[in-house]
């Protein structure tokens, strides 16, 4: 702390009036940011955004994969319940007729991205479900991968078909259930995040 001698009148002190570099910086900051300060802030913000994207993009890909796996599980449950009810009622022929059907017909609410039954799969955009009439397959076309981990596996569609599970015992064929079988897309669904 500096004490300055009192002026002649004895009422206070005089402070030195020399210009300093601090005063010049202070005056320039009152007018706005310097170019260097702006560049520094932009670099920090862009670094934080890139770090955030590195974390978020794989999570978006993983969420898409989880949604497909969830619907697959729901379809398996719906098929099993329908077959069990039909078998309990002795309607074996109705269970056999489930082979190759569209399993989404058993759902109360269809996925929002279900486009229906199609003949030409090339017309369906990525991120949508569709049923191929000729092949009798329910297909999901994955979105373009956002992260490197999923980019390798996004080339093919994920496809499922409904099969009736039968077993022959003592010369007699019996139906014991219905399964949802993955036909394509094992690689895309294989690695969990």
MARZATI-565605 format. One record per residue: x, y, z of N, C-alpha, C, O in turn; residue in three letters. Coordinates in Angstrom, 1 decimal, m for minus. Each point is the difference from the previous one (the first is absolute). Layout:
<martis>
(marti (X Y Z) (X Y Z) (X Y Z) (X Y Z) 'ALA')
...
</martis>
This chain:
<martis>
(marti (0.8 m1.2 0.0) (m0.8 1.2 0.0) (0.9 1.2 0.0) (1.0 0.1 0.8) 'UNK')
(marti (m1.3 0.9 m1.7) (0.8 1.2 m0.1) (m0.7 1.1 0.6) (m1.2 0.2 m0.2) 'UNK')
(marti (1.9 0.6 1.0) (m0.5 1.2 0.5) (0.6 1.2 m0.7) (1.3 0.1 m0.2) 'UNK')
(marti (m2.1 0.8 m0.2) (0.5 1.2 m0.7) (m0.1 1.2 1.0) (m0.9 0.1 0.8) 'UNK')
(marti (1.9 0.7 m0.9) (0.0 1.2 0.9) (m1.2 0.9 m0.3) (m0.5 0.1 m1.1) 'UNK')
(marti (0.0 0.4 2.2) (m1.2 0.9 m0.2) (0.4 1.3 m0.8) (1.1 0.4 0.1) 'UNK')
(marti (m2.1 0.1 m0.8) (0.3 1.2 m0.8) (0.0 1.2 1.0) (m0.2 m0.2 1.2) 'UNK')
(marti (0.6 1.3 m1.7) (0.2 1.2 0.9) (m1.3 0.3 0.8) (0.1 0.5 1.1) 'UNK')
(marti (m1.2 m0.7 m1.7) (m1.2 0.4 0.7) (m0.3 m1.0 1.1) (m0.9 0.2 0.9) 'UNK')
(marti (1.5 m1.4 m1.0) (m0.2 m1.0 1.1) (m1.3 m0.8 m0.1) (m0.4 m0.6 1.0) 'UNK')
(marti (m0.2 0.6 m2.2) (m1.2 m0.8 m0.1) (0.1 m1.1 m1.0) (m0.7 0.0 m1.0) 'UNK')
(marti (1.4 m1.0 1.3) (0.1 m1.1 m0.8) (1.3 m0.3 m0.6) (1.0 0.6 0.4) 'UNK')
(marti (m0.9 m1.4 m1.4) (1.2 m0.4 m0.6) (m0.1 0.1 m1.5) (m1.1 m0.1 m0.6) 'UNK')
(marti (2.2 0.3 0.0) (0.1 0.0 m1.5) (0.5 m1.3 m0.4) (1.0 m0.6 0.5) 'UNK')
(marti (m1.7 0.0 m1.5) (0.5 m1.2 m0.6) (0.8 0.3 m1.3) (m0.3 1.0 m0.6) 'UNK')
(marti (1.2 m1.8 0.3) (0.8 0.2 m1.2) (m0.8 m0.1 m1.2) (m1.0 m0.8 0.0) 'UNK')
(marti (1.3 1.6 m1.0) (m0.8 0.0 m1.3) (0.7 m0.6 m1.2) (m0.1 0.5 m1.1) 'UNK')
(marti (1.0 m1.4 1.4) (0.7 m0.6 m1.2) (m0.8 m1.1 m0.6) (m0.7 m0.8 0.7) 'UNK')
(marti (0.8 0.7 m2.0) (m0.8 m1.0 m0.8) (0.8 m1.3 0.1) (1.2 m0.1 m0.1) 'UNK')
(marti (m2.0 m0.9 0.4) (0.6 m1.4 0.1) (m0.6 m0.9 m1.1) (m1.0 0.4 m0.6) 'UNK')
(marti (1.7 m1.5 0.4) (m0.6 m0.9 m1.0) (m1.3 m0.6 0.5) (m0.9 m0.3 m0.8) 'UNK')
(marti (0.8 0.2 2.1) (m1.3 m0.5 0.6) (m1.1 0.9 m0.3) (m1.1 m0.4 m0.4) 'UNK')
(marti (1.3 1.7 0.5) (m1.0 0.9 m0.3) (m0.4 0.0 m1.5) (m1.2 0.2 m0.4) 'UNK')
(marti (2.2 m0.4 m0.5) (m0.4 m0.2 m1.4) (m0.8 m1.2 m0.3) (m0.9 0.0 m0.8) 'UNK')
(marti (1.3 m1.1 1.4) (m0.8 m1.3 m0.2) (m1.4 0.2 0.6) (m1.0 m0.4 m0.6) 'UNK')
(marti (0.9 1.1 1.7) (m1.3 0.2 0.6) (m0.9 0.8 m0.9) (m1.1 m0.2 m0.1) 'UNK')
(marti (1.7 1.3 m0.4) (m0.8 0.8 m0.9) (m0.4 m0.8 m1.3) (m1.2 0.2 m0.4) 'UNK')
(marti (2.0 m1.0 m0.1) (m0.3 m0.8 m1.3) (m1.1 m1.0 0.3) (m0.8 m0.3 m0.8) 'UNK')
(marti (0.8 m0.3 2.1) (m1.0 m1.0 0.3) (m1.3 0.6 0.2) (m1.0 m0.6 m0.1) 'UNK')
(marti (1.0 1.9 0.5) (m1.3 0.6 0.1) (m0.7 0.3 m1.4) (m1.2 0.1 0.0) 'UNK')
(marti (2.0 m0.1 m1.0) (m0.5 0.2 m1.3) (m0.5 m1.3 m0.6) (m0.8 0.0 m0.9) 'UNK')
(marti (1.3 m1.1 1.3) (m0.3 m1.3 m0.6) (1.1 m1.0 0.2) (1.1 0.3 0.6) 'UNK')
(marti (m1.3 m1.5 m1.1) (1.1 m1.0 0.1) (1.0 0.2 m1.1) (m0.3 0.4 m1.1) 'UNK')
(marti (1.5 m0.8 1.4) (1.1 0.0 m1.0) (m0.2 m1.2 m0.9) (m0.7 m1.0 0.4) 'UNK')
(marti (1.3 1.0 m1.5) (0.0 m1.1 m1.0) (0.5 m1.2 0.6) (m0.6 m1.1 m0.1) 'UNK')
(marti (1.7 1.2 0.9) (0.6 m1.2 0.6) (m0.9 m0.6 1.0) (m0.1 m1.3 0.1) 'UNK')
(marti (m0.6 2.1 0.7) (m0.9 m0.5 1.0) (m1.2 m0.8 m0.7) (m0.4 m1.0 0.4) 'UNK')
(marti (m0.1 1.6 m1.5) (m1.1 m0.7 m0.7) (0.5 m1.3 m0.6) (m0.7 m1.0 0.1) 'UNK')
(marti (1.9 0.9 m0.7) (0.5 m1.2 m0.5) (0.2 m1.1 1.1) (m0.4 m1.1 m0.2) 'UNK')
(marti (0.9 1.6 1.3) (0.1 m0.9 1.1) (m1.3 m0.6 0.5) (m0.1 m1.2 0.2) 'UNK')
(marti (m0.9 2.0 m0.1) (m1.4 m0.5 0.4) (m0.5 m0.9 m1.1) (m0.6 m1.1 0.4) 'UNK')
(marti (0.7 1.4 m1.6) (m0.5 m0.9 m1.1) (0.7 m1.4 0.0) (m0.6 m1.0 m0.2) 'UNK')
(marti (1.9 1.0 0.5) (0.8 m1.2 0.1) (m0.5 m0.9 1.2) (m0.2 m1.2 m0.2) 'UNK')
(marti (m0.1 1.8 1.3) (m0.4 m0.7 1.2) (m1.4 m0.6 m0.3) (m0.3 m1.1 0.3) 'UNK')
(marti (m0.6 1.9 m0.9) (m1.4 m0.4 m0.2) (0.0 m1.1 m1.1) (m0.7 m1.0 0.2) 'UNK')
(marti (1.5 1.1 m1.2) (0.0 m1.1 m1.0) (0.6 m1.3 0.5) (m0.4 m1.0 m0.4) 'UNK')
(marti (1.4 1.1 1.3) (0.6 m1.1 0.6) (m1.1 m0.7 0.9) (m0.1 m1.3 0.0) 'UNK')
(marti (m0.6 2.0 0.8) (m1.1 m0.6 0.8) (m1.1 m0.6 m0.9) (m0.5 m1.1 0.4) 'UNK')
(marti (0.1 1.7 m1.4) (m1.0 m0.5 m0.9) (0.5 m1.3 m0.7) (m0.8 m1.0 0.0) 'UNK')
(marti (2.0 0.9 m0.4) (0.6 m1.2 m0.6) (0.0 m1.1 1.0) (m0.2 m1.2 m0.3) 'UNK')
(marti (0.6 1.5 1.6) (0.0 m1.0 1.0) (m1.4 m0.5 0.3) (m0.2 m1.2 0.3) 'UNK')
(marti (m0.8 2.0 m0.3) (m1.3 m0.3 0.2) (m0.5 m0.9 m1.2) (m0.7 m1.0 0.3) 'UNK')
(marti (1.0 1.3 m1.5) (m0.4 m0.8 m1.1) (0.6 m1.4 0.0) (m0.7 m1.0 m0.4) 'UNK')
(marti (1.9 0.9 0.8) (0.7 m1.3 0.1) (m0.8 m0.9 1.0) (0.0 m1.2 m0.2) 'UNK')
(marti (m0.6 1.8 1.2) (m0.8 m0.8 0.9) (m1.4 m0.2 m0.4) (m0.6 m1.1 0.2) 'UNK')
(marti (0.0 2.0 m0.9) (m1.5 0.0 m0.4) (m0.2 m0.9 m1.2) (m1.0 m0.7 0.0) 'UNK')
(marti (1.8 0.8 m1.0) (m0.3 m0.7 m1.3) (m0.1 m1.5 0.2) (m0.9 m0.6 m0.6) 'UNK')
(marti (1.9 0.0 1.3) (m0.2 m1.5 0.2) (m1.2 m0.3 0.9) (m0.6 m1.1 m0.2) 'UNK')
(marti (0.2 2.0 1.0) (m1.3 m0.2 0.8) (m1.2 0.0 m0.9) (m0.9 m0.8 0.3) 'UNK')
(marti (0.9 1.6 m1.3) (m1.1 0.1 m0.9) (m0.1 m1.4 m0.8) (m1.1 m0.5 m0.2) 'UNK')
(marti (2.3 0.1 m0.3) (0.0 m1.3 m0.7) (m0.4 m1.2 0.9) (m0.8 m0.9 m0.4) 'UNK')
(marti (1.2 1.0 1.7) (m0.3 m1.1 0.9) (m1.5 0.0 0.3) (m0.7 m1.0 0.2) 'UNK')
(marti (0.1 2.2 m0.1) (m1.5 0.1 0.2) (m0.8 m0.5 m1.2) (m1.0 m0.7 0.3) 'UNK')
(marti (1.5 0.9 m1.5) (m0.7 m0.6 m1.1) (0.1 m1.6 0.0) (m1.0 m0.6 m0.2) 'UNK')
(marti (2.2 0.1 0.6) (0.1 m1.4 0.1) (m0.9 m0.6 1.1) (m0.6 m1.0 m0.1) 'UNK')
(marti (0.6 1.7 1.3) (m0.9 m0.4 1.1) (m1.4 0.0 m0.4) (m0.8 m0.9 0.5) 'UNK')
(marti (0.3 1.9 m1.3) (m1.4 0.0 m0.4) (m0.3 m1.2 m0.9) (m1.1 m0.5 0.1) 'UNK')
(marti (2.0 0.1 m1.0) (m0.3 m1.2 m0.8) (0.0 m1.2 0.9) (m0.9 m0.9 m0.2) 'UNK')
(marti (1.8 0.8 1.1) (0.0 m1.2 0.9) (m1.3 m0.1 0.8) (m0.5 m1.0 0.3) 'UNK')
(marti (0.1 2.2 0.2) (m1.2 0.0 0.8) (m1.2 m0.4 m0.8) (m0.9 m0.8 0.5) 'UNK')
(marti (0.7 1.3 m1.8) (m1.1 m0.4 m0.8) (0.1 m1.5 m0.3) (m1.0 m0.7 m0.1) 'UNK')
(marti (2.2 0.2 m0.1) (0.2 m1.4 m0.3) (m0.5 m0.9 1.2) (m0.7 m1.0 m0.2) 'UNK')
(marti (1.0 1.5 1.4) (m0.5 m0.7 1.2) (m1.5 0.0 0.1) (m0.7 m1.0 0.4) 'UNK')
(marti (0.1 2.2 m0.7) (m1.5 0.1 0.1) (m0.6 m0.9 m1.1) (m1.0 m0.6 0.3) 'UNK')
(marti (1.6 0.5 m1.5) (m0.6 m0.9 m1.0) (0.1 m1.4 0.4) (m0.9 m0.8 m0.3) 'UNK')
(marti (2.0 0.4 0.9) (0.2 m1.4 0.4) (m1.1 m0.3 1.1) (m0.6 m1.1 m0.1) 'UNK')
(marti (0.4 2.0 1.0) (m1.1 m0.3 1.0) (m1.4 m0.1 m0.6) (m0.7 m0.8 0.4) 'UNK')
(marti (0.4 1.7 m1.3) (m1.3 0.0 m0.7) (m0.2 m1.2 m0.8) (m1.1 m0.6 0.1) 'UNK')
(marti (2.1 0.1 m0.8) (m0.1 m1.2 m0.7) (m0.2 m1.2 0.9) (m0.8 m0.9 m0.3) 'UNK')
(marti (1.6 0.8 1.4) (m0.1 m1.1 0.9) (m1.4 0.0 0.6) (m0.6 m1.1 0.1) 'UNK')
(marti (0.1 2.2 0.3) (m1.4 0.1 0.7) (m1.1 m0.4 m1.0) (m0.9 m0.8 0.3) 'UNK')
(marti (1.0 1.3 m1.6) (m1.0 m0.4 m1.0) (0.0 m1.5 m0.3) (m1.0 m0.6 0.0) 'UNK')
(marti (2.2 0.1 m0.1) (0.1 m1.5 m0.3) (m0.5 m0.8 1.2) (m0.6 m1.0 m0.2) 'UNK')
(marti (0.9 1.4 1.4) (m0.4 m0.7 1.2) (m1.6 0.0 0.1) (m0.6 m1.0 0.3) 'UNK')
(marti (0.0 2.2 m0.6) (m1.5 0.0 0.0) (m0.6 m0.9 m1.0) (m0.9 m0.7 0.2) 'UNK')
(marti (1.5 0.8 m1.5) (m0.5 m0.9 m1.0) (0.2 m1.5 0.3) (m0.9 m0.7 m0.2) 'UNK')
(marti (2.0 0.4 0.7) (0.3 m1.4 0.3) (m0.9 m0.5 1.2) (m0.5 m1.1 0.0) 'UNK')
(marti (0.2 2.0 1.0) (m0.9 m0.3 1.1) (m1.4 m0.3 m0.5) (m0.7 m0.7 0.6) 'UNK')
(marti (0.3 1.5 m1.6) (m1.3 m0.2 m0.6) (m0.1 m1.1 m1.1) (m1.0 m0.2 m0.6) 'UNK')
(marti (2.1 m0.5 0.4) (0.0 m1.1 m0.9) (0.1 0.5 m1.5) (m0.4 m0.8 m0.9) 'UNK')
(marti (0.7 2.0 0.7) (0.1 0.5 m1.4) (1.4 m0.1 m0.6) (0.7 1.0 m0.2) 'UNK')
(marti (m0.3 m2.3 0.0) (1.3 m0.2 m0.5) (0.2 0.5 m1.4) (1.1 0.5 m0.4) 'UNK')
(marti (m2.1 m0.5 m0.5) (0.1 0.5 m1.3) (0.2 1.5 0.0) (0.8 0.5 m0.9) 'UNK')
(marti (m1.4 0.2 1.8) (0.2 1.5 0.1) (1.5 0.3 0.4) (0.5 1.0 m0.4) 'UNK')
(marti (0.1 m1.9 1.2) (1.4 0.2 0.4) (0.9 m0.2 m1.2) (0.9 0.7 m0.3) 'UNK')
(marti (m1.2 m1.7 m0.5) (0.7 m0.3 m1.3) (m0.1 1.2 m0.9) (1.0 0.3 m0.7) 'UNK')
(marti (m2.1 0.3 0.7) (m0.2 1.2 m0.9) (0.8 1.2 0.4) (0.1 1.0 m0.8) 'UNK')
(marti (0.4 m1.0 2.0) (0.8 1.1 0.4) (1.4 0.1 m0.6) (0.6 1.1 0.0) 'UNK')
(marti (m0.2 m2.2 m0.6) (1.3 0.0 m0.7) (0.1 1.0 m1.1) (m0.9 0.0 m0.9) 'UNK')
(marti (1.9 0.9 1.0) (0.2 1.0 m1.1) (m0.9 1.2 0.1) (0.0 0.9 m0.9) 'UNK')
(marti (m0.8 m0.8 2.0) (m0.9 1.2 0.1) (0.8 1.2 0.6) (1.1 m0.1 0.4) 'UNK')
(marti (m1.7 1.2 m0.5) (0.6 1.3 0.5) (m0.3 0.0 1.5) (m1.1 0.2 0.4) 'UNK')
(marti (2.1 m0.3 0.4) (m0.2 0.0 1.4) (m0.5 1.3 0.6) (m0.6 0.1 1.1) 'UNK')
(marti (0.8 1.0 m1.8) (m0.5 1.3 0.5) (m1.6 0.0 0.0) (m0.6 0.9 0.6) 'UNK')
(marti (0.0 m1.8 m1.3) (m1.4 m0.2 0.0) (m0.6 m0.3 1.4) (m1.1 0.2 0.3) 'UNK')
(marti (2.0 m0.7 0.6) (m0.4 m0.4 1.3) (0.1 1.2 1.0) (m0.4 m0.1 1.2) 'UNK')
(marti (1.1 1.1 m1.6) (0.2 1.2 0.9) (m1.2 0.9 0.0) (m0.6 0.3 m1.0) 'UNK')
(marti (0.3 0.2 2.2) (m1.1 1.0 0.2) (0.4 1.3 m0.7) (m0.7 0.7 m0.6) 'UNK')
(marti (2.0 m0.3 0.9) (0.5 1.3 m0.5) (1.2 m0.3 m0.9) (1.0 m0.6 0.4) 'UNK')
(marti (m1.1 1.0 m1.7) (1.1 m0.2 m0.9) (1.1 1.1 0.2) (m0.3 1.1 0.5) 'UNK')
(marti (1.5 m1.5 m0.7) (1.1 1.1 0.1) (m0.3 1.1 m0.9) (m0.5 m0.2 m1.1) 'UNK')
(marti (0.8 1.4 1.5) (m0.2 1.2 m0.8) (0.8 0.0 m1.3) (m0.4 0.6 m1.0) 'UNK')
(marti (1.5 m1.4 0.9) (0.8 0.0 m1.2) (m0.3 m1.3 m0.8) (0.9 m0.5 m0.7) 'UNK')
(marti (m2.1 0.0 0.8) (m0.4 m1.2 m0.8) (m0.7 0.5 m1.2) (m1.0 0.7 0.1) 'UNK')
(marti (1.5 m1.0 m1.3) (m0.5 0.5 m1.3) (m1.0 m1.0 m0.6) (m0.7 0.4 m1.0) 'UNK')
(marti (0.6 m1.6 1.5) (m1.0 m0.9 m0.6) (0.7 m1.1 m0.8) (1.2 m0.2 0.1) 'UNK')
(marti (m2.1 m0.5 m0.9) (0.5 m1.1 m0.9) (0.5 0.6 m1.3) (m0.7 0.8 m0.6) 'UNK')
(marti (1.9 m1.2 0.2) (0.6 0.6 m1.2) (0.5 m1.2 m0.9) (0.3 m1.1 0.4) 'UNK')
(marti (m0.3 1.4 m1.7) (0.6 m0.9 m1.0) (1.4 0.3 m0.3) (0.8 m0.9 m0.3) 'UNK')
(marti (m0.4 2.2 0.3) (1.3 0.5 m0.4) (0.7 0.6 1.2) (m0.3 1.1 0.4) 'UNK')
(marti (1.2 m1.8 0.3) (0.7 0.5 1.2) (0.8 1.3 m0.3) (0.4 0.7 1.0) 'UNK')
(marti (0.0 m0.5 m2.2) (0.9 1.1 m0.3) (m0.7 1.4 0.2) (0.6 1.0 0.0) 'UNK')
(marti (m2.0 m1.1 0.0) (m0.7 1.3 0.1) (m0.2 0.4 1.5) (m0.4 1.1 0.3) 'UNK')
(marti (0.8 m2.0 0.6) (m0.1 0.3 1.5) (1.2 0.8 0.5) (1.1 m0.5 m0.2) 'UNK')
(marti (m1.3 1.6 0.9) (1.0 0.8 0.5) (0.6 m0.7 1.3) (m0.7 m0.8 0.6) 'UNK')
(marti (1.9 1.2 m0.3) (0.7 m0.5 1.2) (m0.8 0.4 1.3) (m0.6 1.0 0.0) 'UNK')
(marti (0.7 m1.9 1.0) (m0.7 0.3 1.3) (m1.5 m0.4 0.0) (m0.7 0.4 0.9) 'UNK')
(marti (0.3 m1.3 m1.9) (m1.4 m0.4 0.0) (m0.1 m1.5 0.0) (0.9 m0.8 m0.5) 'UNK')
(marti (m2.0 0.3 1.0) (m0.4 m1.4 m0.1) (m0.9 m0.2 m1.2) (m0.8 0.9 m0.4) 'UNK')
(marti (0.8 m2.1 m0.2) (m0.9 m0.3 m1.1) (m0.1 m1.5 m0.1) (0.9 m0.7 0.5) 'UNK')
(marti (m1.9 0.2 m1.2) (m0.2 m1.4 m0.1) (0.1 m0.3 m1.5) (m0.7 0.5 m0.9) 'UNK')
(marti (1.6 m1.5 0.6) (0.2 m0.4 m1.4) (m0.9 m1.1 m0.3) (0.1 m1.1 0.5) 'UNK')
(marti (m1.1 1.4 m1.4) (m1.0 m1.0 m0.4) (0.6 m1.3 m0.5) (m0.4 m1.1 0.4) 'UNK')
(marti (1.2 1.3 m1.4) (0.5 m1.2 m0.8) (0.9 m0.9 0.9) (m0.2 m1.2 0.0) 'UNK')
(marti (1.0 1.8 0.8) (0.9 m0.8 0.9) (m0.6 m0.4 1.3) (0.5 m0.8 0.8) 'UNK')
(marti (m1.7 1.5 m0.5) (m0.7 m0.2 1.3) (0.9 0.3 1.2) (0.1 m0.8 1.0) 'UNK')
(marti (0.6 2.0 m1.1) (0.9 0.4 1.1) (m0.3 1.4 0.5) (m0.4 0.9 m0.8) 'UNK')
(marti (0.5 m0.8 2.1) (m0.1 1.3 0.6) (1.4 0.6 0.1) (0.9 m0.6 0.5) 'UNK')
(marti (m0.7 1.8 m1.1) (1.3 0.6 m0.2) (0.1 1.3 0.7) (m0.9 0.8 m0.1) 'UNK')
(marti (2.1 m0.5 0.7) (0.3 1.3 0.5) (1.3 0.5 m0.7) (1.0 m0.8 m0.1) 'UNK')
(marti (m1.1 1.9 m0.5) (1.1 0.6 m0.7) (0.7 1.0 1.0) (m0.6 1.1 0.2) 'UNK')
(marti (1.8 m1.4 0.3) (0.6 0.9 1.0) (0.4 1.4 m0.6) (0.3 0.1 m1.2) 'UNK')
(marti (m0.3 0.9 2.1) (0.5 1.3 m0.4) (1.5 m0.1 m0.4) (0.6 m0.9 0.4) 'UNK')
(marti (m0.1 2.0 m1.0) (1.4 0.0 m0.3) (0.7 0.2 1.4) (m0.5 0.7 0.9) 'UNK')
(marti (1.5 m1.5 m0.7) (0.7 0.0 1.3) (0.6 1.4 0.3) (0.6 0.7 m0.9) 'UNK')
(marti (m0.7 m0.2 2.1) (0.5 1.3 0.4) (1.4 m0.2 0.6) (0.8 1.0 0.1) 'UNK')
(marti (m0.5 m2.2 0.4) (1.3 m0.2 0.7) (0.8 m1.1 m0.7) (m0.6 m0.8 m0.7) 'UNK')
(marti (1.9 0.8 0.9) (0.9 m0.9 m0.7) (m0.4 m1.5 0.4) (0.1 m0.9 m0.8) 'UNK')
(marti (m0.5 0.7 2.0) (m0.3 m1.3 0.5) (m1.1 m0.7 m0.7) (0.0 m1.2 m0.3) 'UNK')
(marti (m1.0 2.0 m0.1) (m1.1 m0.5 m0.7) (0.1 0.1 m1.6) (m0.8 m0.7 m0.7) 'UNK')
(marti (1.7 1.4 0.3) (0.2 0.2 m1.5) (0.3 m1.3 m0.7) (m0.4 m0.2 m1.1) 'UNK')
(marti (1.1 m0.6 1.7) (0.4 m1.3 m0.6) (m1.2 m0.9 m0.2) (m0.1 m0.7 m1.0) 'UNK')
(marti (m0.8 0.8 1.9) (m1.2 m1.0 0.0) (m1.2 0.6 m0.6) (m1.1 m0.7 0.0) 'UNK')
(marti (1.1 1.9 m0.6) (m1.3 0.5 m0.5) (m0.3 m0.3 m1.4) (m0.9 0.6 m0.6) 'UNK')
(marti (1.7 m1.5 0.0) (m0.2 m0.2 m1.5) (m1.3 m0.8 m0.3) (m0.6 0.4 m1.0) 'UNK')
(marti (0.2 m1.3 1.8) (m1.1 m0.9 m0.4) (m1.2 0.3 0.9) (0.1 0.5 1.1) 'UNK')
(marti (m1.3 m0.8 m1.7) (m1.3 0.1 0.8) (m0.1 m1.1 1.0) (0.7 m1.1 m0.1) 'UNK')
(marti (m1.5 1.3 1.1) (m0.3 m1.0 1.0) (m1.4 m0.6 m0.4) (m0.9 0.7 m0.2) 'UNK')
(marti (0.9 m2.1 0.0) (m1.2 m0.6 m0.5) (m0.4 m1.1 0.9) (0.8 m0.8 0.6) 'UNK')
(marti (m2.2 0.6 m0.4) (m0.5 m1.1 0.8) (m1.1 m0.7 m0.8) (m0.6 0.6 m0.8) 'UNK')
(marti (0.4 m1.9 1.1) (m1.1 m0.7 m0.6) (m0.7 m0.9 1.1) (0.7 m0.3 1.0) 'UNK')
(marti (m1.9 0.0 m1.2) (m0.8 m0.8 1.0) (0.1 m1.4 m0.5) (m0.4 m0.3 m1.1) 'UNK')
(marti (0.8 m0.6 2.0) (0.1 m1.4 m0.3) (m0.8 m0.8 1.0) (0.0 0.3 1.2) 'UNK')
(marti (m0.7 m1.3 m1.6) (m0.7 m0.9 0.8) (1.0 m1.1 0.5) (0.7 m0.6 m0.9) 'UNK')
(marti (m0.6 0.4 2.2) (0.9 m1.0 0.5) (m0.7 m1.4 0.2) (m1.0 m0.1 0.7) 'UNK')
(marti (1.5 m0.9 m1.5) (m0.6 m1.3 0.0) (1.0 m1.0 0.4) (1.2 0.2 m0.2) 'UNK')
(marti (m1.6 m1.3 0.7) (0.8 m1.1 0.4) (m0.7 m1.3 m0.4) (m1.2 m0.2 0.2) 'UNK')
(marti (2.0 m0.8 m0.7) (m0.6 m1.3 m0.4) (0.4 m0.9 1.1) (1.2 m0.2 0.3) 'UNK')
(marti (m2.2 m0.5 0.3) (0.2 m1.0 1.0) (m0.9 m1.2 m0.3) (m1.2 0.2 m0.1) 'UNK')
(marti (1.8 m1.4 0.0) (m0.7 m1.2 m0.3) (m0.9 0.1 m1.2) (m1.1 m0.5 m0.1) 'UNK')
(marti (1.7 1.1 m0.9) (m0.6 0.1 m1.3) (m1.2 1.0 m0.1) (m0.7 0.1 m1.0) 'UNK')
(marti (0.7 0.7 2.1) (m1.1 1.0 0.0) (0.6 1.4 0.2) (0.9 0.2 0.8) 'UNK')
(marti (m1.3 0.8 m1.7) (0.5 1.3 0.1) (m0.9 0.8 0.9) (m1.2 0.1 m0.2) 'UNK')
(marti (1.9 0.6 1.2) (m0.8 0.8 0.9) (0.6 1.4 0.0) (1.2 0.2 m0.1) 'UNK')
(marti (m2.1 0.8 0.3) (0.4 1.4 0.1) (0.2 0.3 1.4) (m0.8 m0.3 0.9) 'UNK')
(marti (1.9 0.9 m0.6) (0.3 0.4 1.4) (0.2 1.5 0.2) (0.3 0.4 1.1) 'UNK')
(marti (m0.5 0.3 m2.2) (0.1 1.5 0.2) (0.3 0.7 m1.3) (0.0 m0.6 m1.1) 'UNK')
(marti (0.2 1.9 1.3) (0.3 0.9 m1.2) (1.2 0.8 0.4) (0.1 0.5 1.2) 'UNK')
(marti (0.8 m0.3 m2.1) (1.2 0.8 0.4) (0.2 1.2 m1.0) (m0.4 m0.1 m1.2) 'UNK')
(marti (1.0 1.1 1.7) (0.4 1.1 m0.9) (1.5 m0.2 m0.2) (0.8 0.2 0.9) 'UNK')
(marti (m0.4 m0.5 m2.2) (1.3 m0.3 m0.3) (0.7 1.2 m0.7) (m0.6 0.6 m0.9) 'UNK')
(marti (1.8 m0.3 1.3) (0.8 1.0 m0.7) (0.6 m0.6 m1.2) (0.6 m1.1 0.0) 'UNK')
(marti (m0.8 1.8 m1.1) (0.4 m0.5 m1.3) (1.3 0.7 m0.4) (0.9 m0.6 m0.6) 'UNK')
(marti (m0.9 1.9 0.8) (1.2 0.9 m0.3) (0.2 1.0 1.1) (m0.9 0.3 0.8) 'UNK')
(marti (2.1 0.2 m0.8) (0.3 1.1 0.9) (0.6 m0.4 1.4) (0.0 0.8 0.9) 'UNK')
(marti (0.4 m2.0 m0.9) (0.7 m0.4 1.3) (1.1 0.9 0.4) (0.2 0.3 1.2) 'UNK')
(marti (0.6 0.1 m2.2) (1.2 0.8 0.4) (m0.4 1.3 0.6) (0.6 0.5 0.9) 'UNK')
(marti (m1.7 0.1 m1.5) (m0.4 1.3 0.6) (m0.6 m0.1 1.4) (0.2 0.9 0.8) 'UNK')
(marti (m0.8 m2.0 m0.5) (m0.6 m0.2 1.3) (1.0 m0.7 1.0) (m0.3 m0.1 1.2) 'UNK')
(marti (1.4 m0.3 m1.7) (0.9 m0.9 0.8) (0.7 0.8 1.2) (0.0 m0.5 1.1) 'UNK')
(marti (0.5 1.6 m1.4) (0.8 0.7 1.1) (m0.9 1.0 0.7) (m0.5 1.0 m0.6) 'UNK')
(marti (0.4 m1.2 1.9) (m0.7 1.0 0.8) (1.0 1.0 0.5) (1.1 m0.3 0.2) 'UNK')
(marti (m1.6 1.5 0.0) (0.9 1.1 0.4) (0.5 m0.2 1.4) (0.8 0.8 0.5) 'UNK')
</martis>
